[in-house]
Amino acid sequence: MKKLKEFSLRHSKQLSLLLLSVLSLFNLYYGIIPAWNRINSDFPNYYVSSKLLLQGKDLRNIYNDEWFQQKINEYGITEPGKFSPFPPPTALIMIPLSSLSPFTAKRVYLIINLIVLFFAALLVKKISGFNLINSFNIILLSGAALINNFLFGQFYLILLLLILLGYLNFIRNNESPAGIFWGIASAVKYFPVIYIPILFFKKKWKALFYFAASVILLNIITFIFFGSQAYLFFFRNVIFSHLNGELSSQSGYAVQFQSWNSFLRNLFIYDPAENPYPLISSIFLFNFFRIIIFLFFPAAAFFVLNKLKMEKEFIPASVIILSLVVFVLSPASATYHLLIMILPVVLLLKLSAGKNIFLNSVILLLYILTGLPPLLVSKIASHSSLFLRYSRLWLEAILFFVSLRFLLGMKREENYLRVNLRSEIPNGAPSVKDL
């Protein structure tokens, strides 16, 4: 039996190394090498905004797409870009690299991302208890998310690192750094705001203070350079349109968004150019189903969180549920956004490890498949049905419901064990205090 176990462990490690090698080569060929040799959007959006800020340019018109595109071209970049819908602190990201030429900056940024990948894997290892090879594999299995982060010069791998750092400090009761890491991340991308209810529920006031202070400080810095006009435009015309799935210079029907807004528009909203043949032309049905969907998923999340509020696993469970509900309801999801799904997936795998091998495999499979459609389905998407073209949206919704089912099942299992443990203790048995 011992030899069989050793054989199994040895072969398991060999398979993990083989998977790591294959995934690394895949990312090298499709992501790292192309990213090294050319500049793609969205890198110019970060680079040019930082360069404009560093040079003290007038940034009142930064949310004007035509003006910003002109600035991109002036710096010798031919790729299309825009600063909208980024919040103003996004312009701080490339400050250390903006003195370099665009091509050099892109390569240095790629190297930074590779370093960040290594540290993100270390943090996944610390949070999950998995070995380093499997921690790397979990990140690499994000597929198109990681590849496109490299290729487009995106920020989401660094965002993942900040989120992981915040979570690790949070569960270790290091409130100040947890608040700072999540606050910095929230100032640039909105996603970590979902952790605020967890901090309130757990009464982590110091973490909340540093969270808010980080967001405010970064916005004060950028306000000095942007001025009130750009900030007013952002709050009046950008942020709420973004949350409603309406992005400047982009179609609300775009399948790439993988959102309910986009899907329902294609089903119910007629447009002579973009959607001449909706299933049913009805604004009422569009609004009706959107309201139902945007009420149903948060209600389901709240129901399960309320059931788990007194459980010892409430923190990882709340991170899982709130993260996944945001993904399902995201107004404009992109492939590289899926990098920040890694934390909830890692927590799911950790909680289900050794309890339900089948469920553990289902969770992992759903996670892998969310990263595959852009690579496998893109060539046939234009010829496939509308439902197939939104495969990532369905996969995210299924993962959400599977997670709720697992977490509720875990609570029932723990309650069952408690009841049975009490029933097995004789009435006359001594208590711990008596002993």
C-alpha positions as a Markdown table, in Angstrom:
| # | Residue | x | y | z |
|---|---|---|---|---|
| 1 | Met | 0.0 | 0.0 | 0.0 |
| 2 | Lys | 2.8 | 2.4 | 0.9 |
| 3 | Lys | 4.6 | 1.7 | -2.5 |
| 4 | Leu | 1.3 | 2.3 | -4.3 |
| 5 | Lys | 0.9 | 5.6 | -2.6 |
| 6 | Glu | 4.5 | 6.6 | -3.4 |
| 7 | Phe | 4.0 | 5.6 | -7.0 |
| 8 | Ser | 0.8 | 7.7 | -7.2 |
| 9 | Leu | 2.5 | 10.7 | -5.7 |
| 10 | Arg | 5.5 | 10.4 | -8.0 |
| 11 | His | 3.4 | 10.2 | -11.1 |
| 12 | Ser | 1.1 | 13.0 | -9.9 |
| 13 | Lys | 4.1 | 15.2 | -9.6 |
| 14 | Gln | 5.4 | 14.2 | -13.1 |
| 15 | Leu | 2.0 | 15.0 | -14.6 |
| 16 | Ser | 1.9 | 18.4 | -12.9 |
| 17 | Leu | 5.4 | 19.2 | -14.3 |
| 18 | Leu | 4.3 | 18.1 | -17.8 |
| 19 | Leu | 1.2 | 20.3 | -17.5 |
| 20 | Leu | 3.3 | 23.2 | -16.4 |
| 21 | Ser | 5.6 | 22.7 | -19.4 |
| 22 | Val | 2.8 | 22.5 | -21.9 |
| 23 | Leu | 1.0 | 25.5 | -20.4 |
| 24 | Ser | 4.2 | 27.6 | -20.3 |
| 25 | Leu | 5.0 | 26.8 | -23.9 |
| 26 | Phe | 1.4 | 27.7 | -24.8 |
| 27 | Asn | 1.7 | 31.1 | -23.1 |
| 28 | Leu | 5.2 | 31.7 | -24.5 |
| 29 | Tyr | 4.0 | 31.1 | -28.1 |
| 30 | Tyr | 0.6 | 32.9 | -28.0 |
| 31 | Gly | 1.3 | 35.6 | -25.4 |
| 32 | Ile | 4.9 | 36.4 | -24.4 |
| 33 | Ile | 6.6 | 36.2 | -27.8 |
| 34 | Pro | 4.0 | 38.3 | -29.7 |
| 35 | Ala | 3.9 | 40.8 | -26.7 |
| 36 | Trp | 7.7 | 41.2 | -26.9 |
| 37 | Asn | 7.6 | 41.9 | -30.7 |
| 38 | Arg | 4.7 | 44.3 | -31.0 |
| 39 | Ile | 2.6 | 46.9 | -29.3 |
| 40 | Asn | -1.1 | 46.0 | -29.0 |
| 41 | Ser | -4.0 | 47.8 | -27.5 |
| 42 | Asp | -4.6 | 48.2 | -24.4 |
| 43 | Phe | -1.0 | 49.1 | -23.5 |
| 44 | Pro | -1.1 | 52.5 | -25.2 |
| 45 | Asn | -4.0 | 53.5 | -23.0 |
| 46 | Tyr | -1.9 | 53.1 | -19.8 |
| 47 | Tyr | 1.4 | 54.3 | -21.3 |
| 48 | Val | 0.1 | 57.5 | -23.0 |
| 49 | Ser | -2.0 | 58.6 | -20.0 |
| 50 | Ser | 1.0 | 58.2 | -17.7 |
| 51 | Lys | 3.2 | 60.0 | -20.2 |
| 52 | Leu | 0.8 | 62.9 | -20.5 |
| 53 | Leu | 0.5 | 63.1 | -16.7 |
| 54 | Leu | 4.3 | 63.0 | -16.2 |
| 55 | Gln | 4.9 | 65.7 | -18.8 |
| 56 | Gly | 2.3 | 68.0 | -17.1 |
| 57 | Lys | 0.0 | 68.1 | -20.1 |
| 58 | Asp | -3.5 | 69.5 | -19.9 |
| 59 | Leu | -5.7 | 66.5 | -19.2 |
| 60 | Arg | -9.1 | 68.1 | -19.2 |
| 61 | Asn | -10.0 | 66.3 | -22.5 |
| 62 | Ile | -8.6 | 62.9 | -21.6 |
| 63 | Tyr | -12.0 | 61.2 | -21.8 |
| 64 | Asn | -12.4 | 62.6 | -25.3 |
| 65 | Asp | -11.7 | 59.5 | -27.5 |
| 66 | Glu | -10.6 | 61.5 | -30.6 |
| 67 | Trp | -8.3 | 63.8 | -28.5 |
| 68 | Phe | -6.7 | 60.8 | -26.7 |
| 69 | Gln | -6.2 | 58.9 | -30.0 |
| 70 | Gln | -4.4 | 61.9 | -31.4 |
| 71 | Lys | -2.0 | 61.9 | -28.4 |
| 72 | Ile | -1.4 | 58.1 | -28.9 |
| 73 | Asn | -0.5 | 58.8 | -32.5 |
| 74 | Glu | 1.8 | 61.7 | -31.5 |
| 75 | Tyr | 3.9 | 59.3 | -29.4 |
| 76 | Gly | 4.5 | 57.1 | -32.5 |
| 77 | Ile | 1.9 | 54.5 | -31.7 |
| 78 | Thr | -0.5 | 53.4 | -34.4 |
| 79 | Glu | -2.8 | 51.2 | -32.3 |
| 80 | Pro | -6.3 | 52.4 | -31.5 |
| 81 | Gly | -7.0 | 53.4 | -27.9 |
| 82 | Lys | -9.0 | 55.4 | -25.4 |
| 83 | Phe | -8.8 | 56.3 | -21.8 |
| 84 | Ser | -12.5 | 55.8 | -21.1 |
| 85 | Pro | -13.8 | 54.0 | -19.0 |
| 86 | Phe | -10.8 | 54.0 | -16.8 |
| 87 | Pro | -10.9 | 56.0 | -13.5 |
| 88 | Pro | -8.4 | 58.8 | -13.3 |
| 89 | Pro | -5.8 | 57.0 | -11.0 |
| 90 | Thr | -5.2 | 54.6 | -13.9 |
| 91 | Ala | -2.9 | 57.2 | -15.3 |
| 92 | Leu | -0.5 | 56.5 | -12.5 |
| 93 | Ile | 0.2 | 52.9 | -13.5 |
| 94 | Met | 2.9 | 53.5 | -16.1 |
| 95 | Ile | 4.6 | 56.5 | -14.4 |
| 96 | Pro | 7.8 | 54.5 | -13.8 |
| 97 | Leu | 8.0 | 53.5 | -17.5 |
| 98 | Ser | 6.6 | 56.5 | -19.3 |
| 99 | Ser | 10.1 | 58.1 | -19.7 |
| 100 | Leu | 11.0 | 55.1 | -21.9 |
| 101 | Ser | 10.1 | 54.7 | -25.6 |
| 102 | Pro | 6.8 | 52.9 | -26.2 |
| 103 | Phe | 8.5 | 49.7 | -27.4 |
| 104 | Thr | 11.0 | 49.6 | -24.6 |
| 105 | Ala | 8.3 | 50.3 | -22.0 |
| 106 | Lys | 6.2 | 47.5 | -23.4 |
| 107 | Arg | 9.1 | 45.0 | -23.0 |
| 108 | Val | 10.0 | 46.2 | -19.5 |
| 109 | Tyr | 6.3 | 45.9 | -18.6 |
| 110 | Leu | 6.2 | 42.4 | -19.9 |
| 111 | Ile | 9.2 | 41.4 | -17.8 |
| 112 | Ile | 7.5 | 43.0 | -14.8 |
| 113 | Asn | 4.4 | 40.9 | -15.5 |
| 114 | Leu | 6.5 | 37.7 | -15.6 |
| 115 | Ile | 7.9 | 38.6 | -12.2 |
| 116 | Val | 4.4 | 39.3 | -10.9 |
| 117 | Leu | 3.3 | 35.9 | -12.2 |
| 118 | Phe | 5.9 | 34.2 | -10.1 |
| 119 | Phe | 4.9 | 36.1 | -6.9 |
| 120 | Ala | 1.2 | 35.5 | -7.6 |
| 121 | Ala | 1.9 | 31.8 | -7.8 |
| 122 | Leu | 3.7 | 32.0 | -4.4 |
| 123 | Leu | 0.7 | 33.8 | -2.9 |
| 124 | Val | -1.7 | 31.1 | -4.3 |
| 125 | Lys | 0.6 | 28.5 | -2.7 |
| 126 | Lys | 0.4 | 30.3 | 0.7 |
| 127 | Ile | -3.4 | 30.8 | 0.5 |
| 128 | Ser | -4.3 | 27.3 | -0.8 |
| 129 | Gly | -1.7 | 25.0 | 0.6 |
| 130 | Phe | -1.1 | 23.6 | -2.9 |
| 131 | Asn | 2.5 | 23.1 | -4.0 |
| 132 | Leu | 4.2 | 25.7 | -6.2 |
| 133 | Ile | 3.9 | 23.7 | -9.4 |
| 134 | Asn | 0.1 | 23.3 | -9.0 |
| 135 | Ser | -0.2 | 27.0 | -8.0 |
| 136 | Phe | 1.5 | 28.0 | -11.2 |
| 137 | Asn | -0.8 | 25.6 | -13.1 |
| 138 | Ile | -3.9 | 27.2 | -11.7 |
| 139 | Ile | -2.9 | 30.6 | -13.0 |
| 140 | Leu | -1.7 | 29.3 | -16.4 |
| 141 | Leu | -5.0 | 27.3 | -16.8 |
| 142 | Ser | -6.8 | 30.7 | -17.1 |
| 143 | Gly | -5.9 | 30.3 | -20.7 |
| 144 | Ala | -6.9 | 33.4 | -22.8 |
| 145 | Ala | -7.0 | 35.5 | -19.7 |
| 146 | Leu | -3.3 | 35.3 | -19.0 |
| 147 | Ile | -2.3 | 35.2 | -22.7 |
| 148 | Asn | -4.2 | 38.4 | -23.5 |
| 149 | Asn | -2.9 | 40.1 | -20.3 |
| 150 | Phe | 0.6 | 39.6 | -21.8 |
| 151 | Leu | -0.4 | 40.4 | -25.3 |
| 152 | Phe | -2.4 | 43.5 | -24.7 |
| 153 | Gly | -0.2 | 44.9 | -21.9 |
| 154 | Gln | -3.1 | 44.8 | -19.5 |
| 155 | Phe | -3.0 | 45.5 | -15.7 |
| 156 | Tyr | -5.0 | 42.5 | -14.5 |
| 157 | Leu | -2.1 | 40.2 | -13.4 |
| 158 | Ile | -0.8 | 43.0 | -11.2 |
| 159 | Leu | -4.4 | 43.5 | -10.0 |
| 160 | Leu | -4.5 | 39.8 | -9.1 |
| 161 | Leu | -1.3 | 40.2 | -7.1 |
| 162 | Leu | -2.8 | 43.1 | -5.1 |
| 163 | Ile | -6.0 | 41.2 | -4.4 |
| 164 | Leu | -4.0 | 38.1 | -3.3 |
| 165 | Leu | -1.8 | 40.3 | -1.0 |
| 166 | Gly | -4.9 | 41.9 | 0.5 |
| 167 | Tyr | -6.6 | 38.6 | 1.1 |
| 168 | Leu | -3.5 | 36.9 | 2.7 |
| 169 | Asn | -3.1 | 39.9 | 5.0 |
| 170 | Phe | -6.8 | 39.9 | 5.8 |
| 171 | Ile | -6.9 | 36.3 | 6.9 |
| 172 | Arg | -3.8 | 36.8 | 9.0 |
| 173 | Asn | -5.5 | 39.8 | 10.7 |
| 174 | Asn | -3.0 | 42.3 | 9.2 |
| 175 | Glu | -5.7 | 44.9 | 8.7 |
| 176 | Ser | -3.6 | 47.9 | 7.6 |
| 177 | Pro | -1.8 | 46.2 | 4.6 |
| 178 | Ala | -5.0 | 44.4 | 3.6 |
| 179 | Gly | -6.8 | 47.7 | 3.4 |
| 180 | Ile | -4.0 | 49.4 | 1.6 |
| 181 | Phe | -3.6 | 46.6 | -1.1 |
| 182 | Trp | -7.3 | 46.4 | -1.7 |
| 183 | Gly | -7.7 | 50.2 | -1.7 |
| 184 | Ile | -4.9 | 50.7 | -4.3 |
| 185 | Ala | -6.5 | 48.1 | -6.5 |
| 186 | Ser | -10.0 | 49.7 | -6.1 |
| 187 | Ala | -8.7 | 53.1 | -7.1 |
| 188 | Val | -7.6 | 51.7 | -10.5 |
| 189 | Lys | -10.2 | 49.0 | -11.1 |
| 190 | Tyr | -13.5 | 48.8 | -9.3 |
| 191 | Phe | -13.6 | 45.1 | -8.6 |
| 192 | Pro | -12.1 | 45.0 | -5.0 |
| 193 | Val | -14.9 | 47.2 | -3.8 |
| 194 | Ile | -16.9 | 44.0 | -3.3 |
| 195 | Tyr | -14.7 | 43.2 | -0.3 |
| 196 | Ile | -16.1 | 46.3 | 1.6 |
| 197 | Pro | -19.2 | 44.4 | 2.9 |
| 198 | Ile | -16.9 | 41.6 | 4.3 |
| 199 | Leu | -14.9 | 44.2 | 6.2 |
| 200 | Phe | -18.0 | 45.8 | 7.6 |
| 201 | Phe | -19.5 | 42.4 | 8.6 |
| 202 | Lys | -16.3 | 41.4 | 10.4 |
| 203 | Lys | -15.9 | 44.9 | 11.9 |
| 204 | Lys | -12.5 | 45.4 | 10.5 |
| 205 | Trp | -12.5 | 49.2 | 11.0 |
| 206 | Lys | -8.8 | 49.6 | 10.6 |
| 207 | Ala | -8.8 | 47.8 | 7.2 |
| 208 | Leu | -11.8 | 49.9 | 6.1 |
| 209 | Phe | -9.9 | 53.1 | 7.1 |
| 210 | Tyr | -6.8 | 52.2 | 5.2 |
| 211 | Phe | -8.9 | 51.0 | 2.2 |
| 212 | Ala | -10.7 | 54.4 | 2.0 |
| 213 | Ala | -7.6 | 56.3 | 2.7 |
| 214 | Ser | -5.7 | 54.6 | -0.2 |
| 215 | Val | -8.5 | 55.3 | -2.6 |
| 216 | Ile | -8.8 | 59.0 | -1.5 |
| 217 | Leu | -5.1 | 59.6 | -1.5 |
| 218 | Leu | -4.6 | 58.3 | -5.1 |
| 219 | Asn | -7.6 | 60.3 | -6.3 |
| 220 | Ile | -6.2 | 63.5 | -4.6 |
| 221 | Ile | -2.9 | 62.9 | -6.5 |
| 222 | Thr | -4.6 | 62.5 | -9.8 |
| 223 | Phe | -7.1 | 65.3 | -9.2 |
| 224 | Ile | -4.1 | 67.7 | -9.0 |
| 225 | Phe | -3.1 | 66.8 | -12.5 |
| 226 | Phe | -6.6 | 66.1 | -14.0 |
| 227 | Gly | -8.5 | 69.0 | -12.6 |
| 228 | Ser | -12.2 | 69.3 | -11.7 |
| 229 | Gln | -13.4 | 69.2 | -15.4 |
| 230 | Ala | -12.1 | 65.7 | -16.1 |
| 231 | Tyr | -13.3 | 64.4 | -12.8 |
| 232 | Leu | -16.8 | 65.9 | -13.4 |
| 233 | Phe | -16.9 | 64.3 | -16.8 |
| 234 | Phe | -15.9 | 61.0 | -15.4 |
| 235 | Phe | -18.7 | 60.9 | -12.8 |
| 236 | Arg | -21.3 | 62.4 | -15.1 |
| 237 | Asn | -20.6 | 60.6 | -18.4 |
| 238 | Val | -18.3 | 57.6 | -17.8 |
| 239 | Ile | -18.7 | 55.6 | -14.7 |
| 240 | Phe | -22.5 | 55.1 | -14.8 |
| 241 | Ser | -22.5 | 54.4 | -18.5 |
| 242 | His | -19.8 | 51.8 | -17.9 |
| 243 | Leu | -21.8 | 50.1 | -15.2 |
| 244 | Asn | -24.8 | 50.0 | -17.5 |
| 245 | Gly | -22.7 | 48.3 | -20.2 |
| 246 | Glu | -22.4 | 51.4 | -22.5 |
| 247 | Leu | -18.8 | 52.0 | -23.5 |
| 248 | Ser | -17.8 | 54.9 | -25.8 |
| 249 | Ser | -16.9 | 53.8 | -29.4 |
| 250 | Gln | -18.0 | 50.3 | -28.7 |
| 251 | Ser | -21.2 | 48.5 | -29.5 |
| 252 | Gly | -23.7 | 47.5 | -26.9 |
| 253 | Tyr | -24.4 | 44.4 | -29.0 |
| 254 | Ala | -20.8 | 43.2 | -28.9 |
| 255 | Val | -20.5 | 39.5 | -28.1 |
| 256 | Gln | -17.0 | 40.1 | -26.7 |
| 257 | Phe | -18.6 | 41.7 | -23.6 |
| 258 | Gln | -20.2 | 38.4 | -22.6 |
| 259 | Ser | -22.7 | 40.2 | -20.5 |
| 260 | Trp | -26.5 | 40.0 | -19.9 |
| 261 | Asn | -26.9 | 43.5 | -21.3 |
| 262 | Ser | -25.3 | 42.5 | -24.5 |
| 263 | Phe | -27.1 | 39.1 | -24.7 |
| 264 | Leu | -30.5 | 40.7 | -24.0 |
| 265 | Arg | -29.9 | 43.5 | -26.5 |
| 266 | Asn | -29.2 | 40.8 | -29.2 |
| 267 | Leu | -32.4 | 39.0 | -28.2 |
| 268 | Phe | -34.8 | 41.9 | -27.9 |
| 269 | Ile | -33.5 | 45.2 | -29.2 |
| 270 | Tyr | -33.9 | 45.9 | -33.0 |
| 271 | Asp | -31.2 | 47.9 | -34.8 |
| 272 | Pro | -31.1 | 48.1 | -38.6 |
| 273 | Ala | -27.3 | 47.8 | -38.8 |
| 274 | Glu | -26.2 | 45.8 | -35.8 |
| 275 | Asn | -29.2 | 43.6 | -34.9 |
| 276 | Pro | -31.8 | 43.5 | -37.8 |
| 277 | Tyr | -33.2 | 40.1 | -36.7 |
| 278 | Pro | -33.8 | 40.0 | -33.0 |
| 279 | Leu | -35.7 | 37.0 | -31.5 |
| 280 | Ile | -38.5 | 39.4 | -30.5 |
| 281 | Ser | -38.3 | 43.1 | -30.9 |
| 282 | Ser | -39.4 | 44.3 | -27.4 |
| 283 | Ile | -37.9 | 47.0 | -25.2 |
| 284 | Phe | -40.3 | 45.8 | -22.4 |
| 285 | Leu | -38.9 | 42.3 | -22.5 |
| 286 | Phe | -35.3 | 43.6 | -22.5 |
| 287 | Asn | -36.0 | 45.7 | -19.4 |
| 288 | Phe | -38.1 | 43.0 | -17.7 |
| 289 | Phe | -35.5 | 40.2 | -18.0 |
| 290 | Arg | -32.6 | 42.5 | -17.1 |
| 291 | Ile | -34.4 | 43.5 | -13.9 |
| 292 | Ile | -35.2 | 39.9 | -13.1 |
| 293 | Ile | -31.6 | 38.8 | -13.7 |
| 294 | Phe | -30.0 | 41.7 | -11.8 |
| 295 | Leu | -32.3 | 41.0 | -8.8 |
| 296 | Phe | -32.1 | 37.2 | -8.9 |
| 297 | Phe | -28.3 | 36.6 | -8.7 |
| 298 | Pro | -27.7 | 39.1 | -5.8 |
| 299 | Ala | -30.7 | 37.6 | -4.0 |
| 300 | Ala | -29.3 | 34.1 | -4.3 |
| 301 | Ala | -25.9 | 35.3 | -3.2 |
| 302 | Phe | -27.4 | 37.1 | -0.1 |
| 303 | Phe | -29.5 | 34.0 | 0.8 |
| 304 | Val | -26.5 | 31.8 | 0.9 |
| 305 | Leu | -24.2 | 34.3 | 2.7 |
| 306 | Asn | -26.9 | 34.7 | 5.3 |
| 307 | Lys | -27.0 | 31.0 | 5.9 |
| 308 | Leu | -23.2 | 30.9 | 6.2 |
| 309 | Lys | -22.7 | 34.1 | 8.4 |
| 310 | Met | -21.9 | 32.1 | 11.6 |
| 311 | Glu | -19.7 | 29.5 | 9.9 |
| 312 | Lys | -15.9 | 29.5 | 10.4 |
| 313 | Glu | -15.5 | 29.4 | 6.6 |
| 314 | Phe | -17.6 | 32.6 | 6.1 |
| 315 | Ile | -14.7 | 34.7 | 4.9 |
| 316 | Pro | -13.5 | 32.5 | 2.0 |
| 317 | Ala | -17.2 | 31.7 | 1.2 |
| 318 | Ser | -18.1 | 35.4 | 1.0 |
| 319 | Val | -15.1 | 36.1 | -1.2 |
| 320 | Ile | -16.2 | 33.2 | -3.5 |
| 321 | Ile | -19.8 | 34.3 | -3.7 |
| 322 | Leu | -19.3 | 38.0 | -4.1 |
| 323 | Ser | -16.6 | 37.6 | -6.7 |
| 324 | Leu | -18.6 | 35.2 | -8.8 |
| 325 | Val | -21.8 | 37.2 | -8.6 |
| 326 | Val | -19.9 | 40.2 | -9.9 |
| 327 | Phe | -18.5 | 38.2 | -12.8 |
| 328 | Val | -21.9 | 36.9 | -13.8 |
| 329 | Leu | -23.4 | 40.5 | -13.7 |
| 330 | Ser | -20.4 | 42.3 | -15.2 |
| 331 | Pro | -21.6 | 44.9 | -17.7 |
| 332 | Ala | -18.6 | 44.4 | -20.0 |
| 333 | Ser | -16.5 | 41.3 | -19.4 |
| 334 | Ala | -13.2 | 40.8 | -21.2 |
| 335 | Thr | -11.0 | 37.7 | -21.3 |
| 336 | Tyr | -8.2 | 39.2 | -19.1 |
| 337 | His | -10.8 | 40.0 | -16.4 |
| 338 | Leu | -10.9 | 36.3 | -15.6 |
| 339 | Leu | -7.5 | 36.5 | -14.0 |
| 340 | Ile | -9.2 | 37.9 | -10.9 |
| 341 | Met | -11.5 | 34.8 | -10.8 |
| 342 | Ile | -8.4 | 32.9 | -9.7 |
| 343 | Leu | -8.8 | 33.8 | -6.0 |
| 344 | Pro | -12.4 | 32.5 | -5.7 |
| 345 | Val | -11.5 | 29.4 | -7.7 |
| 346 | Val | -8.5 | 28.7 | -5.5 |
| 347 | Leu | -10.7 | 29.0 | -2.4 |
| 348 | Leu | -13.3 | 26.7 | -3.9 |
| 349 | Leu | -10.7 | 24.1 | -4.7 |
| 350 | Lys | -9.2 | 24.4 | -1.2 |
| 351 | Leu | -12.6 | 24.0 | 0.5 |
| 352 | Ser | -13.6 | 21.1 | -1.7 |
| 353 | Ala | -10.3 | 19.3 | -1.6 |
| 354 | Gly | -10.6 | 15.8 | 0.0 |
| 355 | Lys | -14.3 | 16.2 | 0.5 |
| 356 | Asn | -15.8 | 15.7 | -2.9 |
| 357 | Ile | -13.4 | 14.7 | -5.7 |
| 358 | Phe | -16.2 | 14.9 | -8.4 |
| 359 | Leu | -17.2 | 18.4 | -7.3 |
| 360 | Asn | -13.6 | 19.4 | -7.2 |
| 361 | Ser | -13.1 | 18.2 | -10.8 |
| 362 | Val | -16.3 | 20.0 | -11.9 |
| 363 | Ile | -15.1 | 23.3 | -10.4 |
| 364 | Leu | -11.7 | 23.0 | -12.1 |
| 365 | Leu | -13.2 | 22.0 | -15.4 |
| 366 | Leu | -15.6 | 25.0 | -15.4 |
| 367 | Tyr | -12.7 | 27.3 | -14.6 |
| 368 | Ile | -10.6 | 25.9 | -17.4 |
| 369 | Leu | -13.5 | 26.1 | -19.9 |
| 370 | Thr | -14.1 | 29.8 | -19.2 |
| 371 | Gly | -10.6 | 30.5 | -20.6 |
| 372 | Leu | -10.9 | 28.2 | -23.6 |
| 373 | Pro | -13.8 | 29.6 | -25.6 |
| 374 | Pro | -11.9 | 32.7 | -26.9 |
| 375 | Leu | -9.3 | 30.3 | -28.3 |
| 376 | Leu | -11.5 | 27.5 | -29.6 |
| 377 | Val | -14.8 | 29.1 | -30.5 |
| 378 | Ser | -13.7 | 32.5 | -31.9 |
| 379 | Lys | -13.3 | 31.2 | -35.4 |
| 380 | Ile | -16.8 | 29.7 | -35.6 |
| 381 | Ala | -18.6 | 32.2 | -33.3 |
| 382 | Ser | -19.8 | 34.3 | -36.2 |
| 383 | His | -21.5 | 31.2 | -37.7 |
| 384 | Ser | -22.9 | 29.7 | -34.5 |
| 385 | Ser | -26.1 | 30.4 | -32.6 |
| 386 | Leu | -26.4 | 33.3 | -30.3 |
| 387 | Phe | -26.5 | 31.0 | -27.3 |
| 388 | Leu | -23.2 | 29.3 | -28.2 |
| 389 | Arg | -21.5 | 32.6 | -28.7 |
| 390 | Tyr | -22.2 | 33.5 | -25.0 |
| 391 | Ser | -20.6 | 30.3 | -23.7 |
| 392 | Arg | -18.4 | 32.2 | -21.2 |
| 393 | Leu | -21.4 | 33.8 | -19.7 |
| 394 | Trp | -23.2 | 30.5 | -19.2 |
| 395 | Leu | -20.0 | 28.9 | -17.8 |
| 396 | Glu | -19.7 | 31.7 | -15.2 |
| 397 | Ala | -23.4 | 31.3 | -14.2 |
| 398 | Ile | -23.0 | 27.5 | -13.9 |
| 399 | Leu | -19.9 | 28.0 | -11.7 |
| 400 | Phe | -21.8 | 30.5 | -9.5 |
| 401 | Phe | -24.6 | 28.0 | -8.9 |
| 402 | Val | -22.3 | 25.0 | -8.4 |
| 403 | Ser | -20.4 | 27.1 | -5.8 |
| 404 | Leu | -23.6 | 28.0 | -4.0 |
| 405 | Arg | -24.7 | 24.4 | -4.0 |
| 406 | Phe | -21.3 | 23.3 | -2.6 |
| 407 | Leu | -21.2 | 25.9 | 0.1 |
| 408 | Leu | -24.7 | 25.1 | 1.3 |
| 409 | Gly | -23.9 | 21.4 | 1.2 |
| 410 | Met | -20.8 | 22.0 | 3.3 |
| 411 | Lys | -22.8 | 23.8 | 5.9 |
| 412 | Arg | -25.4 | 20.9 | 6.1 |
| 413 | Glu | -22.5 | 18.4 | 6.4 |
| 414 | Glu | -21.0 | 20.3 | 9.3 |
| 415 | Asn | -24.4 | 20.5 | 11.0 |
| 416 | Tyr | -24.9 | 16.8 | 10.5 |
| 417 | Leu | -21.5 | 16.0 | 12.1 |
| 418 | Arg | -22.3 | 18.2 | 15.1 |
| 419 | Val | -25.6 | 16.5 | 15.7 |
| 420 | Asn | -24.1 | 13.1 | 15.4 |
| 421 | Leu | -21.2 | 14.0 | 17.6 |
| 422 | Arg | -23.6 | 15.2 | 20.4 |
| 423 | Ser | -25.8 | 12.1 | 20.0 |
| 424 | Glu | -22.8 | 9.8 | 20.5 |
| 425 | Ile | -21.8 | 11.3 | 23.8 |
| 426 | Pro | -23.4 | 9.4 | 26.7 |
| 427 | Asn | -25.5 | 11.5 | 29.2 |
| 428 | Gly | -23.2 | 10.7 | 32.0 |
| 429 | Ala | -20.0 | 11.3 | 30.2 |
| 430 | Pro | -17.6 | 13.7 | 31.8 |
| 431 | Ser | -17.2 | 17.1 | 30.2 |
| 432 | Val | -13.9 | 18.7 | 29.3 |
| 433 | Lys | -14.3 | 20.9 | 32.4 |
| 434 | Asp | -14.7 | 17.8 | 34.6 |
| 435 | Leu | -11.6 | 16.2 | 33.1 |
